[in-house]
Amino acid sequence: MNKPLPADILASPADRYSTHQVLNQAQPASGFNAFTGDAVLCAAIAREAPWAADRCAALGAVAGDESVQELARLANRHLPELKTHDRFGHRIDWVDFHPSWHALMSLAWKHEVPNLAWRTQEKNGHFARAVLSYLWNQVEQGTACPTGMAYASYAGFAAEPALAVWAEKSKGTTYEFSRREVGEKPSVVIGYAMTEKQGGSDLRQTQTTARFSHSSDYHGATAHWYELTGHKWFCSVPQSDGFFTLGKVDGELTCFFLPRTLPDGSYNRFFIQRLKDKAGNKSNASSEVEYAGTLAIRVGAEGKGIREILSHAHLTRLDFAVGSAGLMRQSLTLALRHTSTRGAFGSSIADRPMMTNVLADMAVEVEAATLMALRVAKATDLMAGSEQEKLLARVATPAAKFFNCSRAPSIAYEALQCHGGNGFIEENPMARVYRESPLNSVWEGTANMMCMDVRRAMVKDPRTMDALFAELAPLAGHDARFDALVQHTDRLVHAAVGDEFLARPMTEAVARVLQGAELLRHSTQEVVDVFLGTRGPNVGGAWGSHYGTLAGAVTQATAQKIMQRAMVSA
């Protein structure tokens, strides 16, 4: 007679061979609202654009939605694919994307991320749109490239009557991935193709040539068409509906707009050579393209290409400053959620004194970056009616772009450290953010280019220096540490005007003093004390070279308050 089997044999293999229970894993950073849970953003919108609060809250919920975060993961897992020809051998020069990319693009357009500033009649539209971009950069950074380019492109469309149809379509909120002609589409995606192999940021080295072809009616206006011949070394979002680009007419640099689909429905001669294999920004396609008899509409006068394109550059640089601040905020949010929901040595990781130092230090840096970027957005709203704001924006925009884009990698690195090995795994969004963090610093001008631009503005028009210090003057005497920072900045500004060698430290000082001013105006005393006690000149060892090295008069209790202020609630 068979004996009953022992209970341990009857148990399931998982029970019999289990080596451990899954305990003490951090909670995912989901189920929160990135706007309503962010004290700094809520206060900023309440001050400057209360009419946009509901829009921001709606997008903030998207950023914290687990299903949307999965779309971001999938879009970076399944990369875009170049299709040069169809199966019959016809040249198509198209890019295929995973459905997750299109779902994200649809969300961005639905929530007015590319165009709120141009759609609204309310006050401070650029400020409100900057907050939307800040939030979107916490959703998925690859799609933040086309939203930023679409935002900047409106300035070029508005300057050329023949492109009025594009200006109108750029305000659409229904994303469509197709090759239909612009007049048939509900909205458009816009790209830029400027960079060439031999020139990089030096656009005057452009080799692409253009010759006049014909003039014709184009959606009710006269368009002047040229044929372009040349190669562009870096063209992001090559599946866009149209592109701003540069070419030389009789040796003079001229701006053009190149539609992918021509008025008769045929495809323009726009040849995608290959997609770039980038270190980050994986979801977004970037490419090399060829022009060979490619038709494009002249924008502005012949020989005025640099001036024309600079009218867009202010907006793209603003968007990169805002976007990097948003990426820094995402890094901080991920670090705070991980460390506050995982324990070690008898408490949450976040409450361990050393980690509190790290998180508070990061939180101060992120808040300073955020407020500076939003101050540039406010100047953008005001510059049309204020010479002071226009001059301030001229130096503050490249300074903010330089500094925020340069600081983002350090915040992402430290946030990854907060996760330990878990942060280096592709399932964790921290790994994607870490790869993404350096990119904005090389798009639309590297760090040195931005510092050169700040210095160039001051040399060319000393009134920009006056505008900078006029911005700071109302705060004189409020805090001796801030007064010292202003004096330090003043010395570097005047020294750098005569010596390019000092352009970088000067631009960093400009960024820091603008951050300090905004914190004094809008932050808590704890944040102000830490910032001015560690980021100012002559701090006497109160800050080291890494985050988490707050010392001097900064106490654990102060750091705890700052860390709690930065926590994002549901």
C-alpha positions as CSV (number, residue, x, y, z in Angstrom):
1,M,0.0,0.0,0.0
2,N,1.4,3.4,-1.0
3,K,2.2,5.8,1.8
4,P,1.0,9.4,1.5
5,L,3.7,11.8,0.2
6,P,5.3,14.1,2.7
7,A,3.8,17.6,2.9
8,D,7.1,19.2,1.7
9,I,6.9,17.1,-1.5
10,L,3.3,18.1,-2.1
11,A,4.1,21.8,-1.7
12,S,4.5,23.8,-4.9
13,P,8.0,24.2,-6.3
14,A,7.9,27.9,-5.5
15,D,7.1,27.1,-1.9
16,R,9.6,24.3,-1.6
17,Y,12.5,26.1,-3.1
18,S,11.8,29.7,-2.1
19,T,15.0,31.4,-1.0
20,H,13.5,34.7,0.2
21,Q,10.5,36.9,0.4
22,V,10.3,40.2,-1.5
23,L,10.5,42.8,1.2
24,N,11.6,46.5,1.5
25,Q,11.4,47.4,-2.1
26,A,10.8,51.1,-2.9
27,Q,7.5,52.2,-4.3
28,P,7.4,53.4,-7.9
29,A,7.1,57.1,-8.5
30,S,3.6,57.0,-9.9
31,G,0.1,58.0,-8.8
32,F,1.0,61.6,-8.1
33,N,0.4,65.0,-9.7
34,A,3.6,66.6,-10.8
35,F,1.9,70.1,-10.7
36,T,-0.4,70.1,-7.7
37,G,2.1,68.2,-5.7
38,D,4.9,70.7,-6.5
39,A,4.9,73.7,-4.1
40,V,7.2,75.8,-6.3
41,L,5.2,75.3,-9.5
42,C,1.9,75.9,-7.9
43,A,3.0,79.1,-6.3
44,A,4.6,80.2,-9.6
45,I,1.4,79.7,-11.6
46,A,-0.7,81.4,-8.9
47,R,1.5,84.5,-9.1
48,E,1.9,84.8,-12.8
49,A,-0.8,82.8,-14.7
50,P,-3.6,81.6,-12.5
51,W,-5.8,81.1,-15.5
52,A,-3.5,78.1,-16.5
53,A,-3.8,76.2,-13.2
54,D,-6.3,73.7,-14.5
55,R,-4.3,73.0,-17.6
56,C,-1.1,72.5,-15.6
57,A,-3.0,70.2,-13.1
58,A,-4.3,68.1,-16.0
59,L,-0.8,67.6,-17.4
60,G,0.7,67.1,-13.9
61,A,-1.6,64.1,-13.6
62,V,-0.4,62.7,-16.9
63,A,3.2,62.9,-15.6
64,G,2.4,60.8,-12.6
65,D,0.2,58.3,-14.4
66,E,1.7,54.8,-14.4
67,S,0.3,54.0,-17.8
68,V,1.9,57.1,-19.4
69,Q,5.2,56.2,-17.7
70,E,4.9,52.8,-19.4
71,L,4.4,54.6,-22.8
72,A,7.7,56.4,-22.1
73,R,9.5,53.1,-21.3
74,L,8.2,51.5,-24.5
75,A,9.0,54.5,-26.7
76,N,12.6,54.2,-25.5
77,R,12.7,50.4,-25.8
78,H,11.4,50.2,-29.4
79,L,13.5,52.6,-31.4
80,P,12.5,54.5,-34.5
81,E,13.4,52.8,-37.8
82,L,14.4,54.4,-41.1
83,K,12.5,53.4,-44.1
84,T,14.3,54.8,-47.2
85,H,12.2,52.8,-49.7
86,D,8.9,51.0,-49.8
87,R,8.6,47.4,-50.8
88,F,8.2,48.3,-54.4
89,G,11.5,50.2,-54.5
90,H,10.1,53.7,-54.4
91,R,12.1,56.2,-52.3
92,I,9.9,57.3,-49.3
93,D,12.5,58.6,-46.7
94,W,10.2,57.9,-43.8
95,V,10.6,56.9,-40.1
96,D,8.5,54.3,-38.4
97,F,7.8,54.6,-34.6
98,H,6.3,52.3,-32.0
99,P,2.7,53.2,-31.2
100,S,3.8,54.5,-27.8
101,W,5.7,57.4,-29.4
102,H,2.5,58.5,-31.2
103,A,0.5,58.1,-28.1
104,L,2.9,60.4,-26.2
105,M,2.9,62.9,-29.1
106,S,-0.9,63.0,-29.1
107,L,-0.9,63.7,-25.3
108,A,1.6,66.5,-25.7
109,W,-0.4,68.2,-28.5
110,K,-3.7,67.7,-26.7
111,H,-2.3,69.4,-23.6
112,E,-1.0,72.4,-25.7
113,V,2.7,71.8,-24.8
114,P,4.0,73.0,-28.2
115,N,1.7,76.0,-28.6
116,L,-0.1,77.4,-25.5
117,A,1.8,80.7,-25.8
118,W,0.5,81.2,-29.3
119,R,-3.1,80.0,-28.7
120,T,-4.0,82.0,-25.6
121,Q,-5.0,85.6,-25.3
122,E,-4.3,85.5,-21.5
123,K,-1.5,87.3,-19.8
124,N,1.9,85.5,-19.5
125,G,1.3,82.8,-22.1
126,H,5.0,82.0,-22.4
127,F,5.3,81.6,-18.6
128,A,2.3,79.2,-18.6
129,R,3.6,77.3,-21.6
130,A,7.0,77.0,-19.8
131,V,5.4,75.3,-16.9
132,L,3.7,72.8,-19.3
133,S,7.1,72.2,-20.9
134,Y,8.7,71.7,-17.5
135,L,6.0,69.1,-16.7
136,W,6.3,67.4,-20.1
137,N,10.0,66.9,-19.6
138,Q,9.0,64.8,-16.6
139,V,6.9,62.6,-18.9
140,E,9.4,61.7,-21.8
141,Q,12.3,63.8,-23.1
142,G,12.5,62.5,-26.6
143,T,9.1,63.9,-27.5
144,A,10.1,67.1,-25.7
145,C,12.3,67.8,-28.7
146,P,9.5,68.2,-31.3
147,T,7.3,70.1,-28.8
148,G,10.1,72.6,-28.3
149,M,10.8,73.0,-32.0
150,A,7.1,73.5,-32.7
151,Y,7.0,76.2,-30.0
152,A,10.0,78.1,-31.5
153,S,8.9,77.8,-35.1
154,Y,5.9,80.1,-34.7
155,A,8.3,83.1,-34.6
156,G,9.5,82.2,-38.1
157,F,6.1,81.6,-39.5
158,A,4.8,84.9,-38.2
159,A,7.6,86.7,-40.0
160,E,6.8,85.3,-43.4
161,P,3.4,85.9,-45.0
162,A,3.7,82.9,-47.3
163,L,3.9,80.7,-44.2
164,A,0.7,82.0,-42.6
165,V,-1.0,78.6,-43.1
166,W,1.8,76.9,-41.2
167,A,1.5,79.5,-38.4
168,E,-2.2,78.6,-38.1
169,K,-1.6,74.8,-38.2
170,S,1.2,75.1,-35.6
171,K,-1.5,76.1,-33.1
172,G,-3.5,72.8,-33.6
173,T,-4.0,70.4,-30.7
174,T,-4.7,67.2,-32.7
175,Y,-1.5,65.3,-33.6
176,E,-1.4,63.5,-36.9
177,F,1.4,61.3,-38.2
178,S,1.0,61.5,-41.9
179,R,2.4,63.0,-45.1
180,R,-0.6,65.0,-46.1
181,E,-0.1,68.5,-47.4
182,V,-0.2,71.2,-44.7
183,G,-3.6,72.6,-45.8
184,E,-5.2,69.2,-45.1
185,K,-3.7,68.6,-41.6
186,P,-5.1,69.6,-38.2
187,S,-1.7,70.4,-36.9
188,V,2.0,70.2,-37.9
189,V,5.3,68.9,-36.5
190,I,8.3,71.2,-37.2
191,G,12.0,70.4,-37.3
192,Y,15.2,72.4,-37.8
193,A,18.2,71.4,-40.0
194,M,21.0,73.8,-39.5
195,T,24.2,71.9,-38.6
196,E,26.7,70.8,-41.2
197,K,29.8,68.6,-40.8
198,Q,32.4,71.3,-41.2
199,G,30.6,74.0,-39.2
200,G,28.9,72.8,-36.1
201,S,27.7,75.9,-34.2
202,D,29.6,78.1,-36.7
203,L,26.7,78.5,-39.1
204,R,28.7,80.9,-41.3
205,Q,30.6,77.8,-42.5
206,T,27.4,76.5,-44.2
207,Q,28.1,74.9,-47.6
208,T,24.5,74.3,-48.7
209,T,23.7,76.4,-51.7
210,A,20.4,77.8,-52.9
211,R,19.3,79.2,-56.2
212,F,16.0,81.0,-57.1
213,S,13.5,78.7,-58.8
214,H,10.1,80.5,-59.1
215,S,7.5,82.5,-57.3
216,S,3.9,81.2,-56.9
217,D,0.7,81.4,-54.9
218,Y,0.9,79.3,-51.8
219,H,-2.2,79.1,-49.7
220,G,-3.2,82.7,-50.6
221,A,0.2,84.4,-50.4
222,T,3.2,84.7,-52.7
223,A,6.0,82.2,-51.9
224,H,9.5,82.6,-53.3
225,W,10.8,79.1,-54.0
226,Y,14.5,78.1,-54.2
227,E,16.3,74.9,-55.0
228,L,18.7,73.7,-52.3
229,T,21.7,71.5,-52.7
230,G,23.7,70.3,-49.7
231,H,24.0,68.0,-46.6
232,K,22.9,68.5,-43.1
233,W,24.8,66.6,-40.4
234,F,22.2,66.7,-37.7
235,C,18.4,66.9,-38.3
236,S,16.1,65.8,-35.5
237,V,12.6,64.6,-36.1
238,P,13.2,64.0,-39.8
239,Q,9.6,62.9,-40.2
240,S,8.4,66.4,-39.5
241,D,6.0,68.2,-41.8
242,G,8.5,70.9,-42.5
243,F,11.9,72.3,-41.6
244,F,13.7,75.6,-41.1
245,T,17.1,75.4,-42.7
246,L,19.9,77.6,-44.0
247,G,21.6,77.9,-47.4
248,K,23.8,80.4,-49.2
249,V,22.5,82.5,-52.0
250,D,25.5,84.0,-53.9
251,G,27.6,83.3,-50.8
252,E,25.2,85.0,-48.4
253,L,23.5,83.0,-45.7
254,T,19.7,82.9,-46.1
255,C,16.9,81.3,-44.1
256,F,14.4,78.9,-45.8
257,F,11.4,76.7,-44.8
258,L,11.3,73.3,-46.5
259,P,7.9,71.5,-46.6
260,R,8.2,67.7,-46.8
261,T,5.1,67.5,-49.0
262,L,4.7,70.0,-51.8
263,P,1.4,71.9,-52.8
264,D,0.6,69.3,-55.5
265,G,0.9,66.4,-53.0
266,S,4.2,65.1,-54.2
267,Y,7.1,64.5,-51.8
268,N,9.9,67.0,-51.7
269,R,13.5,65.8,-52.5
270,F,14.5,65.3,-48.9
271,F,16.7,62.3,-48.5
272,I,17.4,60.8,-45.1
273,Q,20.8,59.2,-45.2
274,R,20.8,57.5,-41.8
275,L,19.6,57.8,-38.2
276,K,22.1,58.7,-35.5
277,D,22.8,56.1,-32.8
278,K,22.7,58.4,-29.8
279,A,23.8,57.9,-26.3
280,G,20.3,59.1,-25.1
281,N,17.2,60.6,-26.5
282,K,16.6,57.1,-27.9
283,S,12.9,57.5,-28.6
284,N,13.5,60.5,-30.9
285,A,14.9,60.1,-34.4
286,S,17.9,62.3,-35.4
287,S,19.4,62.0,-38.8
288,E,21.6,63.2,-41.6
289,V,19.8,64.5,-44.7
290,E,20.7,65.4,-48.2
291,Y,19.2,68.2,-50.3
292,A,19.4,67.7,-54.1
293,G,17.1,70.1,-56.0
294,T,15.0,70.4,-52.8
295,L,12.4,73.1,-52.9
296,A,12.2,75.6,-50.0
297,I,10.5,78.9,-49.4
298,R,12.7,81.9,-48.6
299,V,12.1,83.3,-45.1
300,G,13.1,87.0,-44.8
301,A,15.5,88.6,-47.1
302,E,18.5,87.0,-48.9
303,G,21.6,87.2,-46.8
304,K,19.7,87.7,-43.5
305,G,19.7,84.1,-42.5
306,I,21.5,84.5,-39.2
307,R,19.3,87.4,-38.1
308,E,16.2,85.4,-39.0
309,I,17.1,82.3,-37.3
310,L,18.1,84.1,-34.1
311,S,14.5,85.2,-33.7
312,H,13.8,81.5,-33.0
313,A,16.9,80.8,-31.0
314,H,15.7,82.8,-28.0
315,L,12.7,80.5,-27.7
316,T,14.6,77.2,-28.2
317,R,17.2,78.2,-25.6
318,L,14.4,79.1,-23.2
319,D,12.8,75.7,-23.8
320,F,16.1,73.9,-23.1
321,A,16.6,75.9,-19.9
322,V,13.1,75.0,-18.8
323,G,13.4,71.4,-20.0
324,S,16.6,70.7,-18.1
325,A,15.0,72.1,-15.0
326,G,12.1,69.7,-15.5
327,L,14.5,66.8,-16.0
328,M,16.2,67.8,-12.8
329,R,12.9,67.9,-11.0
330,Q,12.1,64.4,-12.3
331,S,15.5,63.1,-11.1
332,L,14.7,64.6,-7.6
333,T,11.2,63.2,-7.6
334,L,12.5,59.7,-8.4
335,A,15.2,60.0,-5.7
336,L,12.8,61.2,-3.1
337,R,10.2,58.5,-3.8
338,H,12.9,55.8,-3.7
339,T,14.6,56.9,-0.5
340,S,11.4,57.7,1.4
341,T,9.8,54.3,0.7
342,R,12.8,52.1,1.2
343,G,14.3,51.4,4.6
344,A,17.9,51.0,5.8
345,F,19.5,50.7,9.3
346,G,16.3,51.3,11.1
347,S,14.7,54.1,9.2
348,S,13.8,55.2,5.7
349,I,16.8,56.0,3.6
350,A,15.7,59.6,3.2
351,D,15.7,60.1,7.0
352,R,19.3,58.9,7.4
353,P,21.2,62.2,8.2
354,M,23.6,61.9,5.4
355,M,20.9,61.2,2.8
356,T,18.9,64.1,4.1
357,N,21.9,66.3,3.4
358,V,22.0,65.0,-0.2
359,L,18.3,65.3,-0.9
360,A,18.0,68.8,0.6
361,D,21.1,70.0,-1.4
362,M,19.6,68.6,-4.6
363,A,16.2,70.2,-3.8
364,V,17.8,73.7,-3.4
365,E,19.6,73.3,-6.7
366,V,16.4,72.2,-8.5
367,E,14.3,75.0,-7.1
368,A,16.9,77.6,-8.0
369,A,17.1,76.2,-11.6
370,T,13.3,76.2,-11.9
371,L,12.8,79.7,-10.7
372,M,15.6,81.1,-13.0
373,A,14.1,79.4,-16.1
374,L,10.6,80.7,-15.2
375,R,12.0,84.2,-14.8
376,V,13.4,84.0,-18.4
377,A,9.9,82.9,-19.5
378,K,8.4,85.9,-17.8
379,A,10.9,88.2,-19.5
380,T,9.8,86.6,-22.8
381,D,6.2,87.6,-22.1
382,L,7.2,91.2,-21.2
383,M,9.9,91.9,-23.7
384,A,7.6,93.2,-26.4
385,G,6.6,96.1,-24.2
386,S,9.6,96.6,-22.1
387,E,13.2,97.5,-23.2
388,Q,14.4,96.5,-19.7
389,E,12.9,93.0,-20.0
390,K,14.2,92.6,-23.6
391,L,17.7,93.5,-22.6
392,L,17.5,91.2,-19.5
393,A,16.3,88.3,-21.7
394,R,19.2,88.9,-24.0
395,V,21.7,87.8,-21.4
396,A,19.5,85.8,-19.0
397,T,18.4,83.3,-21.7
398,P,21.8,82.0,-22.8
399,A,23.0,82.1,-19.1
400,A,20.0,80.0,-18.0
401,K,20.4,77.6,-20.9
402,F,24.1,77.2,-20.1
403,F,23.7,76.7,-16.4
404,N,20.6,74.5,-16.2
405,C,21.8,72.3,-19.0
406,S,25.2,71.9,-17.4
407,R,23.8,71.2,-13.9
408,A,21.2,68.6,-15.0
409,P,23.8,65.7,-15.4
410,S,25.1,66.3,-11.8
411,I,21.5,66.1,-10.4
412,A,20.8,63.0,-12.4
413,Y,24.0,61.4,-11.3
414,E,23.3,62.0,-7.7
415,A,19.7,60.8,-8.0
416,L,21.0,57.6,-9.5
417,Q,23.3,57.2,-6.5
418,C,20.3,57.5,-4.3
419,H,18.8,54.4,-6.0
420,G,22.0,52.4,-5.8
421,G,22.2,49.6,-8.4
422,N,18.5,49.7,-9.0
423,G,18.9,53.1,-10.6
424,F,21.2,51.6,-13.3
425,I,18.6,49.1,-14.6
426,E,16.6,50.0,-17.7
427,E,13.3,49.1,-16.1
428,N,13.9,52.0,-13.8
429,P,13.2,55.4,-15.4
430,M,16.2,56.7,-13.6
431,A,18.5,55.0,-16.1
432,R,16.7,56.8,-19.0
433,V,16.9,60.2,-17.2
434,Y,20.6,59.7,-16.5
435,R,21.3,59.1,-20.2
436,E,19.1,62.0,-21.2
437,S,20.6,64.6,-18.9
438,P,23.7,65.7,-20.9
439,L,21.9,66.2,-24.2
440,N,20.3,69.7,-23.8
441,S,23.7,71.2,-23.2
442,V,24.9,70.3,-26.7
443,W,21.6,71.1,-28.5
444,E,21.1,74.7,-29.7
445,G,24.7,75.7,-28.7
446,T,27.1,74.1,-26.3
447,A,28.1,75.5,-22.9
448,N,30.9,77.6,-24.4
449,M,28.6,78.9,-27.1
450,M,26.1,80.1,-24.5
451,C,28.9,81.8,-22.5
452,M,30.3,83.4,-25.6
453,D,26.8,84.7,-26.4
454,V,26.3,86.3,-23.0
455,R,29.7,88.0,-23.3
456,R,28.9,89.1,-26.9
457,A,25.7,90.7,-25.8
458,M,27.4,92.7,-23.1
459,V,30.2,93.8,-25.4
460,K,27.9,94.7,-28.2
461,D,25.3,96.5,-26.0
462,P,26.4,97.5,-22.5
463,R,22.8,98.2,-21.7
464,T,22.4,94.5,-21.1
465,M,24.7,94.8,-18.1
466,D,22.6,97.7,-16.8
467,A,19.5,95.6,-17.3
468,L,21.0,92.7,-15.3
469,F,21.9,94.8,-12.3
470,A,18.7,96.8,-12.5
471,E,16.9,93.4,-12.0
472,L,18.9,92.9,-8.8
473,A,18.8,96.4,-7.4
474,P,15.5,96.2,-5.6
475,L,17.0,93.4,-3.4
476,A,20.0,95.5,-2.3
477,G,20.3,95.4,1.5
478,H,17.9,92.5,2.1
479,D,20.7,90.0,2.7
480,A,24.5,90.7,3.0
481,R,25.3,87.4,1.4
482,F,23.3,88.3,-1.6
483,D,24.9,91.7,-1.8
484,A,28.3,90.0,-1.8
485,L,27.1,87.7,-4.7
486,V,26.0,90.8,-6.7
487,Q,29.4,92.5,-6.1
488,H,31.2,89.3,-7.1
489,T,29.1,89.1,-10.3
490,D,29.7,92.8,-11.1
491,R,33.5,92.3,-10.9
492,L,33.4,89.2,-13.2
493,V,31.1,90.8,-15.7
494,H,33.3,93.8,-16.2
495,A,36.4,91.6,-16.2
496,A,35.0,89.2,-18.8
497,V,34.0,92.0,-21.2
498,G,37.7,92.6,-21.7
499,D,38.8,89.0,-21.5
500,E,37.0,86.0,-23.1
501,F,39.0,83.7,-20.8
502,L,36.6,84.7,-18.0
503,A,33.4,84.2,-20.0
504,R,32.4,80.9,-18.2
505,P,32.9,82.0,-14.6
506,M,31.2,85.2,-15.5
507,T,28.2,83.4,-16.9
508,E,28.0,81.1,-14.0
509,A,28.0,84.1,-11.6
510,V,25.2,85.7,-13.7
511,A,23.1,82.5,-13.4
512,R,23.7,82.2,-9.7
513,V,22.9,85.8,-8.9
514,L,19.6,85.5,-10.9
515,Q,18.8,82.3,-9.0
516,G,19.5,84.0,-5.7
517,A,17.3,86.9,-6.6
518,E,14.4,84.6,-7.5
519,L,14.8,82.6,-4.3
520,L,14.8,85.8,-2.2
521,R,11.6,86.8,-3.9
522,H,9.7,83.5,-3.9
523,S,11.2,80.8,-1.7
524,T,11.4,80.0,2.0
525,Q,14.0,81.3,4.4
526,E,15.5,77.8,4.8
527,V,16.1,77.5,1.1
528,V,17.5,81.0,0.8
529,D,19.8,80.4,3.7
530,V,21.2,77.2,2.3
531,F,21.6,78.7,-1.2
532,L,23.3,81.9,-0.2
533,G,25.3,80.1,2.5
534,T,26.7,77.5,0.1
535,R,26.5,78.9,-3.5
536,G,27.7,82.4,-2.9
537,P,31.3,83.7,-2.9
538,N,33.5,83.3,0.2
539,V,31.3,80.6,1.8
540,G,34.3,79.3,3.8
541,G,33.9,75.6,3.4
542,A,30.1,75.5,3.7
543,W,29.8,73.4,0.5
544,G,32.0,70.8,-1.1
545,S,32.2,69.7,-4.7
546,H,29.4,67.2,-4.5
547,Y,25.8,67.3,-3.4
548,G,25.3,66.3,0.2
549,T,28.2,68.3,1.4
550,L,26.2,71.1,3.1
551,A,28.0,72.3,6.2
552,G,28.6,75.5,8.0
553,A,25.3,76.7,9.6
554,V,23.1,74.2,7.8
555,T,21.5,71.8,10.4
556,Q,19.8,68.5,9.8
557,A,16.5,70.1,10.9
558,T,16.9,72.7,8.2
559,A,17.7,70.1,5.6
560,Q,14.7,68.0,6.7
561,K,12.4,71.0,6.1
562,I,13.8,71.6,2.6
563,M,13.5,67.9,1.8
564,Q,9.9,67.8,2.9
565,R,9.1,70.9,0.8
566,A,10.4,69.1,-2.3
567,M,8.3,66.0,-1.8
568,V,5.6,65.5,-4.4
569,S,2.2,64.5,-3.0
570,A,-0.5,62.6,-4.8
